[in-house]
């Protein structure tokens, strides 16, 4: 039983890291643009397809495939901010509706281009580590290490670079940030581009584990939305706590009681947190 608990905790950490990649991008976009981006899951889907074609079809090394998904999402995110979201700045409802339309467009374009059938991506590495009965496939270890490296790089970028500090200032207070010289016109497309890139990397990491199809973005979007609601909209530390909490709850509850029970527990937790603290665990009330 103890081995099973530890195994489920390991799987929960993997889920939490991937949810965190999705959720940080989601909450970064909301914090900067004040738009709930329902197309976030489609960037995840496109990142998975980019990794699939680069790694499985073109035969490129997997790190190159992940880097390609990141770079492509950066460019696409900046373009979409310019074309789709910029006309709706200051209009949160219209921006949210535009993001729903964008999600449908991207999903159906992928359906036309790639077809409805799921594609299987080859395993990154074969074999598994076995520590006293705790089994960890090497492919999942690659996902864990890759996610931690990306999150560490992103943390250093946010905390120790001038651009990262500007983004954090914009999340905290847009008017004060602009008064101190933050170039808002540059931060908006950068914020959406980084959010899209983090989602694309999550998709590239998940592709070898769960396959690729035009419809894979909806579940990660729902998980990201749950994470930012639990952690607090616009709160990156809250997203960190909520991602790990969600991953561990899903894995342990699903292991012992089934996936349906895990969903019940997760949504019951969301309701309980919102009843006690409507702004989320680390969110701040709007003035």
One Martini backbone bead per residue (centre of mass of N, CA, C, O) as a GRO file, in nm:
protein
  287
    1UNK     BB    1   0.057   0.063  -0.021
    2UNK     BB    2   0.299   0.260   0.004
    3UNK     BB    3   0.387   0.232  -0.291
    4UNK     BB    4   0.122   0.342  -0.412
    5UNK     BB    5   0.138   0.621  -0.287
    6UNK     BB    6   0.411   0.706  -0.405
    7UNK     BB    7   0.332   0.666  -0.700
    8UNK     BB    8   0.099   0.877  -0.697
    9UNK     BB    9   0.280   1.117  -0.618
   10UNK     BB   10   0.459   1.114  -0.865
   11UNK     BB   11   0.226   1.152  -1.069
   12UNK     BB   12   0.131   1.421  -0.942
   13UNK     BB   13   0.383   1.585  -1.009
   14UNK     BB   14   0.363   1.563  -1.311
   15UNK     BB   15   0.088   1.696  -1.338
   16UNK     BB   16   0.159   1.961  -1.190
   17UNK     BB   17   0.376   2.062  -1.389
   18UNK     BB   18   0.189   2.073  -1.641
   19UNK     BB   19  -0.024   2.258  -1.519
   20UNK     BB   20   0.173   2.490  -1.464
   21UNK     BB   21   0.245   2.563  -1.752
   22UNK     BB   22  -0.044   2.638  -1.824
   23UNK     BB   23  -0.123   2.834  -1.585
   24UNK     BB   24   0.091   3.053  -1.615
   25UNK     BB   25   0.009   3.144  -1.895
   26UNK     BB   26  -0.287   3.209  -1.826
   27UNK     BB   27  -0.228   3.414  -1.585
   28UNK     BB   28  -0.050   3.607  -1.746
   29UNK     BB   29  -0.261   3.700  -1.949
   30UNK     BB   30  -0.463   3.802  -1.744
   31UNK     BB   31  -0.279   3.999  -1.582
   32UNK     BB   32  -0.221   4.182  -1.839
   33UNK     BB   33  -0.510   4.174  -2.023
   34UNK     BB   34  -0.782   4.082  -1.890
   35UNK     BB   35  -0.807   3.780  -2.027
   36UNK     BB   36  -0.992   3.497  -2.098
   37UNK     BB   37  -0.816   3.237  -2.261
   38UNK     BB   38  -0.979   2.992  -2.459
   39UNK     BB   39  -0.713   2.933  -2.656
   40UNK     BB   40  -0.493   2.790  -2.482
   41UNK     BB   41  -0.539   2.486  -2.566
   42UNK     BB   42  -0.447   2.529  -2.868
   43UNK     BB   43  -0.148   2.571  -2.805
   44UNK     BB   44  -0.107   2.294  -2.695
   45UNK     BB   45  -0.186   2.144  -2.954
   46UNK     BB   46   0.027   2.276  -3.143
   47UNK     BB   47   0.273   2.181  -2.981
   48UNK     BB   48   0.221   1.879  -3.023
   49UNK     BB   49   0.235   1.883  -3.334
   50UNK     BB   50   0.516   2.003  -3.363
   51UNK     BB   51   0.662   1.771  -3.215
   52UNK     BB   52   0.568   1.541  -3.392
   53UNK     BB   53   0.684   1.638  -3.670
   54UNK     BB   54   0.978   1.680  -3.573
   55UNK     BB   55   1.025   1.391  -3.440
   56UNK     BB   56   0.852   1.164  -3.606
   57UNK     BB   57   0.899   1.278  -3.905
   58UNK     BB   58   1.183   1.445  -3.923
   59UNK     BB   59   1.394   1.343  -3.687
   60UNK     BB   60   1.435   1.526  -3.460
   61UNK     BB   61   1.533   1.626  -3.184
   62UNK     BB   62   1.353   1.680  -2.907
   63UNK     BB   63   1.463   1.959  -2.818
   64UNK     BB   64   1.409   2.085  -3.098
   65UNK     BB   65   1.104   2.042  -3.095
   66UNK     BB   66   1.048   2.217  -2.845
   67UNK     BB   67   1.178   2.476  -2.955
   68UNK     BB   68   0.988   2.499  -3.199
   69UNK     BB   69   0.726   2.527  -3.036
   70UNK     BB   70   0.811   2.781  -2.888
   71UNK     BB   71   0.875   2.969  -3.130
   72UNK     BB   72   0.602   2.945  -3.277
   73UNK     BB   73   0.428   3.053  -3.036
   74UNK     BB   74   0.553   3.329  -3.013
   75UNK     BB   75   0.472   3.431  -3.292
   76UNK     BB   76   0.169   3.365  -3.284
   77UNK     BB   77   0.098   3.524  -3.028
   78UNK     BB   78   0.179   3.807  -3.132
   79UNK     BB   79  -0.014   3.809  -3.373
   80UNK     BB   80  -0.281   3.764  -3.219
   81UNK     BB   81  -0.269   4.016  -3.048
   82UNK     BB   82  -0.279   4.211  -3.289
   83UNK     BB   83  -0.542   4.093  -3.441
   84UNK     BB   84  -0.749   4.005  -3.200
   85UNK     BB   85  -0.700   4.169  -2.910
   86UNK     BB   86  -0.637   4.472  -2.950
   87UNK     BB   87  -0.936   4.579  -3.021
   88UNK     BB   88  -1.022   4.472  -2.698
   89UNK     BB   89  -0.911   4.671  -2.518
   90UNK     BB   90  -1.098   4.702  -2.218
   91UNK     BB   91  -1.282   4.443  -2.326
   92UNK     BB   92  -1.342   4.158  -2.175
   93UNK     BB   93  -1.585   4.024  -2.314
   94UNK     BB   94  -1.488   4.048  -2.609
   95UNK     BB   95  -1.220   3.899  -2.564
   96UNK     BB   96  -1.345   3.630  -2.476
   97UNK     BB   97  -1.509   3.579  -2.734
   98UNK     BB   98  -1.264   3.588  -2.924
   99UNK     BB   99  -1.124   3.337  -2.794
  100UNK     BB  100  -1.342   3.135  -2.871
  101UNK     BB  101  -1.322   3.178  -3.176
  102UNK     BB  102  -1.020   3.105  -3.195
  103UNK     BB  103  -1.045   2.815  -3.095
  104UNK     BB  104  -1.227   2.715  -3.327
  105UNK     BB  105  -1.038   2.784  -3.558
  106UNK     BB  106  -0.788   2.617  -3.471
  107UNK     BB  107  -0.927   2.343  -3.445
  108UNK     BB  108  -1.039   2.328  -3.744
  109UNK     BB  109  -0.769   2.357  -3.885
  110UNK     BB  110  -0.649   2.099  -3.763
  111UNK     BB  111  -0.868   1.909  -3.874
  112UNK     BB  112  -0.807   1.965  -4.173
  113UNK     BB  113  -0.493   1.909  -4.171
  114UNK     BB  114  -0.489   1.622  -3.969
  115UNK     BB  115  -0.739   1.519  -3.860
  116UNK     BB  116  -0.922   1.315  -3.617
  117UNK     BB  117  -0.695   1.125  -3.565
  118UNK     BB  118  -0.490   0.992  -3.359
  119UNK     BB  119  -0.147   1.038  -3.265
  120UNK     BB  120   0.151   0.856  -3.229
  121UNK     BB  121   0.425   0.895  -3.023
  122UNK     BB  122   0.723   0.822  -2.969
  123UNK     BB  123   0.927   0.725  -2.747
  124UNK     BB  124   1.195   0.870  -2.609
  125UNK     BB  125   1.240   0.634  -2.397
  126UNK     BB  126   1.333   0.337  -2.266
  127UNK     BB  127   1.214   0.224  -1.987
  128UNK     BB  128   1.276   0.185  -1.620
  129UNK     BB  129   1.259   0.279  -1.293
  130UNK     BB  130   1.343   0.087  -0.982
  131UNK     BB  131   1.245   0.180  -0.647
  132UNK     BB  132   1.132  -0.029  -0.436
  133UNK     BB  133   0.863  -0.048  -0.646
  134UNK     BB  134   0.913   0.224  -0.789
  135UNK     BB  135   0.781   0.336  -1.095
  136UNK     BB  136   0.976   0.510  -1.363
  137UNK     BB  137   0.958   0.621  -1.652
  138UNK     BB  138   1.184   0.773  -1.853
  139UNK     BB  139   0.986   0.959  -2.007
  140UNK     BB  140   0.881   1.098  -1.743
  141UNK     BB  141   1.151   1.208  -1.651
  142UNK     BB  142   1.185   1.400  -1.887
  143UNK     BB  143   0.936   1.569  -1.817
  144UNK     BB  144   1.023   1.661  -1.540
  145UNK     BB  145   1.294   1.795  -1.613
  146UNK     BB  146   1.188   1.981  -1.836
  147UNK     BB  147   0.985   2.137  -1.662
  148UNK     BB  148   1.190   2.242  -1.451
  149UNK     BB  149   1.366   2.400  -1.645
  150UNK     BB  150   1.152   2.591  -1.760
  151UNK     BB  151   1.061   2.707  -1.484
  152UNK     BB  152   1.339   2.817  -1.402
  153UNK     BB  153   1.379   3.008  -1.639
  154UNK     BB  154   1.119   3.171  -1.592
  155UNK     BB  155   1.190   3.268  -1.310
  156UNK     BB  156   1.445   3.422  -1.381
  157UNK     BB  157   1.311   3.610  -1.582
  158UNK     BB  158   1.102   3.742  -1.385
  159UNK     BB  159   1.313   3.816  -1.136
  160UNK     BB  160   1.611   3.898  -1.319
  161UNK     BB  161   1.470   4.089  -1.528
  162UNK     BB  162   1.349   4.363  -1.673
  163UNK     BB  163   1.111   4.236  -1.825
  164UNK     BB  164   1.000   4.067  -1.591
  165UNK     BB  165   0.941   4.308  -1.402
  166UNK     BB  166   0.744   4.445  -1.596
  167UNK     BB  167   0.535   4.219  -1.596
  168UNK     BB  168   0.481   4.217  -1.290
  169UNK     BB  169   0.390   4.512  -1.272
  170UNK     BB  170   0.148   4.482  -1.467
  171UNK     BB  171  -0.006   4.275  -1.297
  172UNK     BB  172  -0.037   4.453  -1.037
  173UNK     BB  173  -0.018   4.758  -1.197
  174UNK     BB  174  -0.077   4.929  -1.475
  175UNK     BB  175  -0.059   5.236  -1.411
  176UNK     BB  176   0.205   5.238  -1.248
  177UNK     BB  177   0.381   5.105  -1.459
  178UNK     BB  178   0.343   5.327  -1.674
  179UNK     BB  179   0.454   5.561  -1.491
  180UNK     BB  180   0.749   5.397  -1.476
  181UNK     BB  181   0.793   5.305  -1.803
  182UNK     BB  182   0.623   5.085  -1.906
  183UNK     BB  183   0.580   4.917  -2.215
  184UNK     BB  184   0.276   4.817  -2.293
  185UNK     BB  185   0.287   4.764  -2.607
  186UNK     BB  186   0.503   4.527  -2.554
  187UNK     BB  187   0.378   4.348  -2.320
  188UNK     BB  188   0.130   4.224  -2.447
  189UNK     BB  189   0.256   4.040  -2.670
  190UNK     BB  190   0.456   3.903  -2.477
  191UNK     BB  191   0.254   3.773  -2.283
  192UNK     BB  192   0.105   3.600  -2.494
  193UNK     BB  193   0.353   3.455  -2.608
  194UNK     BB  194   0.441   3.318  -2.340
  195UNK     BB  195   0.178   3.170  -2.284
  196UNK     BB  196   0.179   3.006  -2.547
  197UNK     BB  197   0.459   2.871  -2.505
  198UNK     BB  198   0.392   2.713  -2.245
  199UNK     BB  199   0.164   2.548  -2.371
  200UNK     BB  200   0.335   2.420  -2.599
  201UNK     BB  201   0.532   2.273  -2.412
  202UNK     BB  202   0.322   2.099  -2.273
  203UNK     BB  203   0.239   1.955  -2.536
  204UNK     BB  204   0.523   1.841  -2.604
  205UNK     BB  205   0.541   1.668  -2.337
  206UNK     BB  206   0.260   1.504  -2.375
  207UNK     BB  207   0.269   1.359  -2.651
  208UNK     BB  208   0.428   1.087  -2.570
  209UNK     BB  209   0.196   0.999  -2.355
  210UNK     BB  210  -0.111   1.084  -2.517
  211UNK     BB  211  -0.097   1.217  -2.777
  212UNK     BB  212  -0.253   1.342  -3.093
  213UNK     BB  213  -0.503   1.606  -3.141
  214UNK     BB  214  -0.743   1.856  -3.199
  215UNK     BB  215  -0.884   1.781  -2.888
  216UNK     BB  216  -0.657   1.817  -2.643
  217UNK     BB  217  -0.714   2.119  -2.517
  218UNK     BB  218  -0.961   2.110  -2.317
  219UNK     BB  219  -0.850   1.979  -2.057
  220UNK     BB  220  -0.607   2.170  -1.996
  221UNK     BB  221  -0.785   2.421  -1.978
  222UNK     BB  222  -0.953   2.331  -1.736
  223UNK     BB  223  -0.712   2.297  -1.544
  224UNK     BB  224  -0.610   2.587  -1.562
  225UNK     BB  225  -0.869   2.717  -1.459
  226UNK     BB  226  -0.870   2.579  -1.184
  227UNK     BB  227  -0.597   2.685  -1.089
  228UNK     BB  228  -0.660   2.998  -1.105
  229UNK     BB  229  -0.898   2.986  -0.913
  230UNK     BB  230  -0.750   2.869  -0.669
  231UNK     BB  231  -0.496   3.073  -0.671
  232UNK     BB  232  -0.562   3.322  -0.847
  233UNK     BB  233  -0.607   3.570  -1.044
  234UNK     BB  234  -0.272   3.659  -1.137
  235UNK     BB  235  -0.132   3.430  -0.954
  236UNK     BB  236   0.160   3.260  -0.957
  237UNK     BB  237   0.191   3.133  -0.675
  238UNK     BB  238  -0.096   3.013  -0.681
  239UNK     BB  239  -0.045   2.827  -0.926
  240UNK     BB  240   0.165   2.649  -0.794
  241UNK     BB  241  -0.004   2.535  -0.562
  242UNK     BB  242  -0.254   2.437  -0.729
  243UNK     BB  243  -0.112   2.240  -0.921
  244UNK     BB  244  -0.003   2.041  -0.710
  245UNK     BB  245  -0.270   1.986  -0.572
  246UNK     BB  246  -0.421   1.876  -0.819
  247UNK     BB  247  -0.228   1.647  -0.898
  248UNK     BB  248  -0.241   1.491  -0.624
  249UNK     BB  249  -0.545   1.449  -0.608
  250UNK     BB  250  -0.587   1.302  -0.875
  251UNK     BB  251  -0.390   1.067  -0.833
  252UNK     BB  252  -0.478   0.951  -0.555
  253UNK     BB  253  -0.785   0.931  -0.602
  254UNK     BB  254  -0.771   0.772  -0.870
  255UNK     BB  255  -0.620   0.522  -0.759
  256UNK     BB  256  -0.841   0.447  -0.516
  257UNK     BB  257  -1.143   0.564  -0.661
  258UNK     BB  258  -1.120   0.711  -0.927
  259UNK     BB  259  -1.187   0.951  -1.166
  260UNK     BB  260  -1.466   1.049  -1.071
  261UNK     BB  261  -1.386   1.111  -0.779
  262UNK     BB  262  -1.167   1.315  -0.848
  263UNK     BB  263  -1.358   1.523  -0.974
  264UNK     BB  264  -1.531   1.570  -0.726
  265UNK     BB  265  -1.304   1.670  -0.538
  266UNK     BB  266  -1.207   1.908  -0.707
  267UNK     BB  267  -1.483   2.066  -0.724
  268UNK     BB  268  -1.527   2.081  -0.421
  269UNK     BB  269  -1.275   2.250  -0.367
  270UNK     BB  270  -1.349   2.492  -0.537
  271UNK     BB  271  -1.608   2.565  -0.386
  272UNK     BB  272  -1.482   2.597  -0.104
  273UNK     BB  273  -1.281   2.822  -0.174
  274UNK     BB  274  -1.493   3.028  -0.284
  275UNK     BB  275  -1.654   3.050  -0.019
  276UNK     BB  276  -1.407   3.144   0.162
  277UNK     BB  277  -1.221   3.248  -0.110
  278UNK     BB  278  -1.301   3.414  -0.393
  279UNK     BB  279  -0.989   3.498  -0.485
  280UNK     BB  280  -0.834   3.278  -0.365
  281UNK     BB  281  -0.551   3.187  -0.214
  282UNK     BB  282  -0.362   3.448  -0.365
  283UNK     BB  283  -0.564   3.651  -0.418
  284UNK     BB  284  -0.705   3.970  -0.512
  285UNK     BB  285  -0.906   4.211  -0.457
  286UNK     BB  286  -1.096   4.419  -0.615
  287UNK     BB  287  -1.126   4.770  -0.605
   0.00000   0.00000   0.00000
